Amino acid sequence: MLSVADARDQLLAKFSPLETIKVPLAHAIGKVLADEIVAQFDLPPFRNSSMDGFAIRYADLIGINRENPGKLQVVADIPAGQVAPVKILGGQAARIMTGAPVPEGSDAVIPVEDTDFYQRQPGLAAPEWVEVYREMKPGENIRSQGQDVYKGEDVMHPGSRIRPQDVGFLAMLGISDVPVYRSPRIAIFSTGDELIPVDSPLIAGKIHDSNTYTLVALVEQYGGIPLNLGIVPDRAEAVKECLDLAVAMKADLILSSAGVSVGAFDFVRNVVEQYGSLSFWRVNMRPGKPLAVGEYLGIPFVGLPGNPVSAFVGFEVFVRPSIMKMAGASFLDRVTQAVFLMEPVESDGRESYLRANVEPRNGRLTAYLTGHQGSGNLRSLVQANALLLIPSGVKSLPAGAEVTAWLLSNEC
């Protein structure tokens, strides 16, 4: 059996980043940036106030305080979005709103709280005079032009996945169409005569198909486009028809669950071998040993095991980085975290991925298993927020041992 690392390397070698396209900014979330983003103007593009207050000259307020206030003539009222055609001279001020351009001659903004005019009612006219109660520093409460970004600066780099805050930043930069890598199209199907659709009543000997739903959701979560081909019966001709449909739909990867082991009705592996090729079909891991990797009519193929937890773990270990590589991501590995076992654990010597809950205790992250680790027991995966990585060759670890974890949520 191949090691997990060797199997992963062989699979990832089949993929390259897909072609680049431009998408509207509103549709860029979750996609991977394909080109450098260079600022075409400064941000902020002009000096503006970071406070509701009064634009003043700091020199006019030297030495003043509440017992010895300063008094300034208000010569302008500047809302956000308007430029006041005035220059602030000695002894003058302008009422100004947050985000409004700071007028010429002013070098600080005093908040309304530090004046005798702290009313904030909508529509209230500016006063003719204002008393101020403290000194100011040059530039205080003013956002300078280019404080955040300078024109010509490289501000976003290829390979990064676009997050909500990135969308907002791109909008500030005036970028309406974003260069991204095309999202990979992943054909998904599950095989098995025992499977029935989720909306069908259970009958003797049948189970609801869960893997298709899990895999579709995982593909969407990691930026792929799922092509849901549904349930395929345990017949060679049905499997071939489904694989041919995936080819016709121009899938970038064909992903199946079940049918890749050595059972009498496991036809998927045989059909792929007959009309394509298999690179390997067993990996030294738990759960998920029967993993088939190859090609069907030139399209990469991954056959995951049928047990729900095995399918999930196999996806996380092998399919997730494949999708991310096709999508142009610069970093394919999950972020790992060192945690400490709250209980002893056992393995069979294969590289193991154990379902666990990780939580902070006494200043460090601790982990305990979430129930039975059987590959058909999906509830323990639902209860888990992490997978513990137990290296190949390790058959037991005591409580207190340090292990590596993949965090599956943001709870820690």
N, C-alpha and C positions, 0 to 999 in steps of 0.2 A: 504494500500500500504506500502511496505517496504521502509525504509529510504535508501538512497544511500549507506551509510556506512554499514548497515546490509546486503544489497544485495551484495555489493562487498565482504564482509567477507565470506558470504555463497558461492559465486562463487570461490573465491581463495582457499577455503578449499578443493575444488575438485582436486587441482593440486599440484604436487611436481616436483622438478627438475628432468629432464630426465636423462638417462644414459650418462656417459662420454665417449668420443671418442677422438682420436688424428687425427688432420687434418694438412696437409702441411701448413707451415707458410704463403704461398701466398694466402691461402684460409681462414685464421683465422680472417680477418677483420670483425667486427660486432658481432662475437661470444663471448660467455662469458667464461672466464677462469675458469677451473674446479679444478686445483691444484696450490699449491704454486710454484712459480718459484724461485729457489735458484741459485745464480751465481756460476758457476763452475770455474771461474778465475777472476782476478782483471780486472777492466776497469778504465783507460787504462791498458793494460797488461804490459806496459813498460813506462819508462820516455820518453816523446816526446816533440818536440818543438811546441808551439802554434803560431809561427811566421816564416816567411821567414827571415833569418838573419845569425848570426854567433854565434856558441856555444863558450862561453868564460869562463874564471875564473873571478868572480867578483872582486877578490883581485887585479887583474892586472889593474883595471880601477879606483881605488880609487883616487879621486882628479882631474880626467881629465874633460875637457870640450872642447867646440869648439875652444877656444883660446889656449888651452893646450891639444891637442888630444893625445890619446894613439895609438901606432902602434903595431900590432900583426901579427905574421907569420901564414899564412893559411896552415895547414898541412893535411887537408882532405876536401872532398866534399861529403856531405851526402844527397842523395835524399830520399824521403819517400819510405819505403819498404826495405831499406838496413841498415845493421848495420856496422858502420865503425870500422875496427880493430885497432883503435888508442886510445891513452890516451892523453888528452889535458894537456900539461905541462905549466909552467909559461911562459908568453909571446907568447902563441900560441892560435890559434882559428881554427874552422872548419866551412866552409859554410854549412848551414843546411836548409832544406825545412820544411814547416809546416807538422807535423805528423811524421817526421823522428825521430828515436831513438837518444836521446842525448848521446854523447860519454862519456866514463869514464873520470873523471877529470874535466869536465865542470859542472858549477853550475848556469849558466844563459845563456840566449840567447838575444843578442842585435839585434833589427830589422835593416834591411838594410837601413831604412830611417835615422838612427843615425850613419851611416858610410859614407865613401867616395865611397862606391861601392853599389849604389842603383839601378843599372840596373837590369831589370827583363826579358830581352829578352830570349826566349827559346834557349837552346843550348849554351848559353854564359858560357865560362869556368870560374872557380873560380880564383880570383886574388892570387898572391903569398903573398902579404901583404895587410892589410886593416887598415885604420885609423878609430878610433871610437871616438865619440864626447860627450859621457856622462857616468856617473857612472851607475852601475847596483846594484840591490839588490839580495841577494841569492835566487835562485828559480824563479827569474823573467822570465816570458814567457816560463816556463816549466810546462807541465802537469805531475804531479807526478803519479807513478804507484798506482792504486786504488783510484785516486782522486774522481772518480764517484761512483764506486762500488768495494766492497771488496769480495774476494772469500768466499763463505759460507753465504753471506748475503741474506735474504729474500727480493726480489725486486719487485715482483708482487703477488697479493693476489687473491684467488678465489672469484668469484662473480662480477668481474669487466669486463665490455664490452671492447673488444680489439679495440683500435683506431689505425689510421695510425702511430702515433708516437710510440705506443706500438709494432707494427709490426717491426719498425726499431730497437727498443731496443732489442726485442727478437732475431733479426738477429745479433746484436752486441754480444749477449750472446751465439751465436752459436746454437740456438734452432731451428731446422728445422721442427719438428713435435710438435704441440702445444696441450696440453690437454684441451679440451673444452667440454661443455655440448652439446648434440645433439640438433640441431635446431628443434623446434616443427613444425609438419605438420598440417596445418590448411585447412580443406575443406571449400570452400566458394561457396555459390550459392544465387541467387536472385529469388524470385517467383513473378509471376504476368503475366496474359495474356496481359496486356498492354505493356509489355517490348519487345523491339526488339534490336538486336545487333547494335553496334555503327556504323557499316558500311552499315546498311540498310537504305533506304530512309524513312523519316517520312510519315506516312499515318494517316488518321483521327482516333483519339482515341488512338494512340500509342505514346510511348515515348522511347527514347534511354535508355538502362540500364546503369546507372552511378555507382550504388552502388557496383557492382561487381568489377569495375575498382578501385574505391576508396579503398575498403577493401583489394584487392590484394596488392595495393601499400602500405597500412598501415602495413599489415603483413610483407611485405618485409622490410619496414623501421625499424621495431622493431625486426628483426632477425628471423622471422618465414619463413617457406616454404609454399607458397600458393598452394593449389590444387584447381584450378579453374574449378568448375563444371557447370558454366554458368547459363543460364536462365531456370527456371523450371515452367511449366504451372500450373495454379490454378486447379489441380486435385489431389485428395488424392493419387492415385496410382503412379502419376509422382513424388510426393514428397517422397513417400516411396522408390521408385526406386533410387532416388538421395541420400537419406540417406543411403541406403544399399550400394551404390557405395562408399560413404565416408568411411563406415566401411571396405569394401574390400580394399580400398587404404591405410588402417592403419593410418587414421587421428588421431591426438592427441586431436583435438577439431573440432567440426562441427559448422560452423558459417553461419547463413542465414540472409537475410534481407527480410522483409515483411512477411505476412502470420501468424503473431503471435497475432493479435488483435482479435476483435470479429465480424469481417465482415463475410458475408455469404460465401465468397470465401477464407477465411483465413484458409487454411488446415494444415499449418505446425504445429501449436500448437497441433491440434487434433491428428495428426499422431504420434508425439513424445509422447504424453500422452498414446496413444493406445499401442505402442510397446516399450515404455520406461517409463520415468517419468519426471514430472516437479516439480522443487522446488518452483518456483514462476514465475509470468508472468507480474507483474506490479510493477513499482518503482516510488517513489514520486520525480520525477525529470522533468525538462523541458529544452530542448526537450528530448523525448525518454521514455515516460511513459510505453508504451507496450514493455517491455523487458522480453523475456522468457528464463529461465535458467533451465536446467535439464540434462538428459542423454538419449542417444539412443543406445541400445545394449551395454551398458557399456562405451560409449564414451561421454565425456562432450559435451553438446549442449548449444549454445547461439543463440537465435533468436532476431536479432535487428529489430527495426521498419523499414518501407519502405521509409519514407521520408528521403532524402539525408542527411540533417543536423542531424536529429535524429540518423541515422546510424553512422555518423562520431562521434558524441558526445558519443553515447553508446559504440563505440569501444574504444575511449580514456579513458572513465571512467572504463570500465569493462574488455574489451578484451586485451587491451595493458598490464595491469599488469599481466593478466593471462599468456600471452605469455612470458613475462619477467620472471615470476616465473618458468615456465617450462624450460626456457632457462638458469636457474641457477643464474639470477641476484640477487645481494645482496640488492639492493635498488629498490623498485617497484614504489614509489611515484614520481610524477612530482615535479620538483622544482617550488615553488610558489614565487610570487613577489607581494609586496604591491604596489598598484597604487591608484591614486586619480581620481575620476570621473570628467569629463569636463562638464557633463550634468546630469540631473536627470534621473533615470531609474525606470521602473516599472516591477513587476513580479506578478504571480498569487498565490504566497505563497509556491509553490514547490521549491525545490533546483534547481536553474537555472544556465545555462551555456550560457552566452550571448557573441555573437561575437563582438569583439572590436579591435580597433587599439590602441596600447600602444606606447607612444613616450616620450622622455625626454623634459620637459619644465621647465625652471627656477629652475633647480637643482633637480627636482623630476620627477618620471614617472607618466604620466597622461594617461587617457583612454577615448575614445569616441566610441559609438556604430557604427558599419558599416552597416547602413541601416536597412531594415525590418528584424525582428527576426523570421519570419515564418519558420517552419521546412522544408519547401520545397524550400526555397530560397537559393540556393547554392552560388550565387555570393557574398553575404555578408560574407560567410565563406572564400571565395577566397580573399576577400579584408582585412580580419582580420589577425592579427598576434598574437592574444591572445583570450582566453576564460575567461570571468569574472565570478567568482563563487559567486552567490548570495545565502545566506543560506536559508534553509527551514524556513517558517514563515515570511520572510521579503517580503513585497509587494511594497515597494518604498524606494528609497534612493535619497537624494538631491545631487545636484552638489557639488563637494568638498569632498564627503564622501570617506573614504578609503575602498577599497575592495581588495580581493585576486584575482590574475590573474595567469593563466597558460600561459606562453609564448610559442607560437607555432613556433617561428622562432628565429633567432639570431640577429634580427634587433635592439634589445634594448640592 
